Amino acid sequence: MQLYEDILCTEREAAGDRRFGKINHRRLYPAAVRHYDSFFPNNHIELFDFQNEGNMEQLNEEFCALIHDANTNERDVLRFINHRPAYHIIAGVFKYYNFGHHDAYVFPEFALGKYIADYLLIGKSSGGYEFVFVELEHPNGRTTLKSGHEGEAFRKGTYQIYDWKAEIEAHFSASFVTITKYSNKSSLPKEFSEYDSSRFHYAVVAGLREDYNEATYRDRRNKATQQNILTLHYDNLYDKACELETAQSF
């Protein structure tokens, strides 16, 4: 708060007698100020912070090695992203949508009634805030059948998403709106209190690129268009994480 007040004072002095408000030099603000000024300070992410830390490439290559290790399971992936930390990797899911470039948040292991989503991503575009619930499944086991159709890992993740959807639709105020406890603001935009199914999206991550064939990609397209569920393999996360090394925004 003190850092924020110091910056506001500096900008007021720089503005002099001008009446059109403060000067916006957001990238020059300390991270503490930018997070405090956001809706959810402990979950707020900005791409240039990851880029400025200078270790994105190293983290991406470590992630690549992890997902291609036959002994890795989804809990290992969660621990890597949450504890290294490497949140830009899961935030790469934003690149499959058209929001997140104006404002972005990552909530690990978000409680949704009696369920736990591995990640909730919240992103803003000119149309307001939208939400992506992400389920991580096994990267190296029972992803697809020999035919290429979805195997146990994808089916398990999809059934989990069905439960989340039902919870949100039936108990929106009692489940999702608990997100307000993460905020330091007295009020949030209406997207957080008024249920609009078009703002809610879902993603399952399982397997690797080598597990996919023509049938898998057909299932993926059908699930995206018919059920609003994005199905990804872990190499997709790696690819998007690498793109973020030089991108302008999520």
Secondary structure, DSSP 8 states (H G I E B T S, - for coil): -HHHHHHHHHHHHHHTT--S-----GGGS-HHHHHHTSSSTTTB--HHHHHHHT-HHHHHHHHHHHHTSTT--HHHHHHHHHHTT-HHHHHGGGGGSS-SSSEEEEEEEEEETTEEEEEEEEEEETTEEEEEEEEE--SSSS-B-TTSSB-HHHHHHHHHHHHHHHHHHHSHHHHGGGGGGG--SS---GGGTS--GGGEEEEEE-S-GGG--HHHHHHHHHHHHHH-EEEE-HHHHHHHHHHHTT-S--
